[in-house]
Amino acid sequence: MLPAVRSRLLEMAGRRPLTLAVAVTLLWHLVLFAVEDLLPPLAPGWFPDLGAAVVNVVLAALTLAVIGGLGWWREAALAWRWPDRSWWLLLPLLAEGLLHLVDGLTGSRTALAGAAVTMLAVGVAEESLSRGLVQRLLSPVGPGRAAVGVGVLFGLGHLLSGLWFGRPLDDVAFQVVNTAAFGFCLAAVRWHVGTIWPLAGLHALVNFSSINSPGALPDVVQVLVVVLLVAYGWWLLRLLDRRGGPGLTVGGGAAAPPGPTRPRGRRRPARAATAPPDRP
């Protein structure tokens, strides 16, 4: 990244974090739509979701490059941290992913394998953006407000995707609420675990299990999941306050806490940024 551009972005991040976070989210989705439109149809029999996987790999690579260019690899929680006691806080999110597997999975082995790779790409792309770059940009406003901002922008990003890909409006409305709650909870967890990588894995699991389940969860269960995600995120932020908050970055904003760094018709709460390609 050019030094002048890097200097300007760092200055804006300190003075207008929310404005820059909104701009980055909007730009990210514009790039997503452009890449999606420019790519030829990619849905071979051996990898039906290849097109969606390529789009998200490109977005992930660009996001990681921007973070690296800004010198925010650690501040944006991209540095790996070995599991510690804070990882127990991931269990409720793991339970959500497993909840969608109660009725099993639908699809051939080839389709499921391709979907797993695609959802992993989606998890890395969206986590590096939302819980990585955007959460770092919003960190000067404080952990609680940053988590709320991350959740709202994550939900609105899925509004853009839903409208662009022509999904039914009722499904889009529910997905916005669902993803906002999910994004808020992930942001709260991120302050504790200090790295986005387990979140990317959980994100991929929830996407994979919900999209490939034979049927959507009952509406009352989906609403309950949203309420529990918000409640759990709020509790995690309260817990963070009692522990003295996350660590401070060299730039003065809140970042990852210090830690070891060693060696439907029916509605479905799908959280992928891109619509899965039509299956053959």
Helices and strands as residue ranges (DSSP letters): H 3-15, H 17-38, H 50-70, G 85-90, H 91-99, H 109-127, I 128-134, H 135-138, G 139-141, H 143-164, H 169-193, H 197-211, H 219-242
